[in-house]
Amino acid sequence: MTESIPKFFAGLSIGFLSLLIIVILLYFGIRRRKLIKQREKFFEQNGGLLVRQKISSINKTSTAEPLKIFTVEQLQKATNNYAKDRILGQGGYGLVYKGILPDQRVVAIKKSKLMDVDQVQVDQFINELLILTQVNHRNVVKVLGFCFESKVPELVYEYISNGTLSQHIHKKLSWLTLDHRLRIATEAANALSYLHSDASIPIIHRDVKSANILLNADYVAKIADFGASRLVPLDQPQVINTIVQGTLGYLDPEYLQSGQLTEKSDVYSFGVVLAELMTGKKPICPERSEAERYLAIYFISSMKENRLSQILEPRVLREGTLEQLQAIAELVKRCLCLKSEERPAMKEVVTELERLRRYRNDPWVNRQSLEESESLPSEEARMDSHTEPLSLSTSASEISRQYYSFQLQLDVSD
């Protein structure tokens, strides 16, 4: 009898242990199934089924490397669980993290904001992904893959190591020479020209700005952030009626007023970027006087009043020749015309920038000649009379009034 008691308790312990193991296995099995179902639900909510279908058809006809579908665990590990010290930047629709994949490849991971994620943000991510899968250009950021099985969608890009053009322009002592500025402008213009004219389906970026132009390890320009971009089907008109999106200071006033988006809206925004490169000034600065608050208006009025040398960044003024700086200013002026039909196409902008890069520098001659030329208003007025766009035939105060009214309309629509 006494010998059977230990055997009984031993059997009971083994039975209890077996039952415990079974319960634990069932718990983790059920939890895993729930997790799989939850991820499938998120994948569907984030548009993953549609994206997978479209990408599959694109991959069949494309020679580019197919996009990879990443798991939640892969991106968590790559970003050290989205550590704060891995944050590269923040945009309107999410945070961008630096990630390191198992093969030691460095990538950038864009994750939608968790607190306010909605269908609009999901649509932006899907739009950006589908557009970038159809783009193959050295001056456009390359998308490598995506993860739609988490609560918020995530996109994986090539890593661009030297930040945004905006950061380099607005440093206290910018290292950018005039040659650097023109080269970067030419590369960005090349990318936009490709999107407008040479992509399989024309693309309007709709948010061209210096913060969306990245610089890689060799300081080559890369256009980024296609969340607001629009495809223009070949069988449809080139004018798209849409809700106004973009960044104040860069927005095309005509698009802002009418809601009609064209490729010339990108041209206007690029004109602001070019003015920003030449002056080192921000597109909007509340601290400046009303007449100088908007860079586009300030630049045009400075040209009209023959005081271009006062607005150009000192280094640009020292390094450029008179003819070169005047030609750059004329190009900016044409891009900033209020009427879109008077603006050049991006192909023409590229051709002009490439021509301007071939000018030889003579700082001493430039400094004297530019200041002397601006003391001769009759000569400037004679030059303007040949190619006077709407933006210059209108007074600075009138342009400012129009832009303020456009801004008010945008604020009300929001």
ABEGO torsion letter per residue (X at the ends): XAAAAAAAAAAAAAAAAAAAAAAAAAAAAAAAAAAAAAAAAAAAAAGAAAAAAAAAAAAAABABBBBBBBBAAAAAAAAGGGBAAABABBBAAEBBBBBBBAAGBBBBBBBBBAAABBAAAAAAAAAAAAAAAABBBAABBBBAEBBAABABBBBBBBBBAAEBAAAAAABABBABBAAAAAAAAAAAAAAAAAAAAABABBBBAGBBBAAABBBBAAGBBBBBGAAABBBBBAABBABBBBBBBEBBGABBAAAAAAGBBBAAAAAAAAAAAAAAAAAGBBABBAABBAAAABAAAAAAAAAAAGAAAAABBAAAAAABBAAAAAAAAAAAAAAABABAAABBBAAAAAAAAAAAAABBBBAAAAAAAAAAAAABAAAAAAAAAABBBAAAABBAAAAAAAAAAAAAAAAAAX
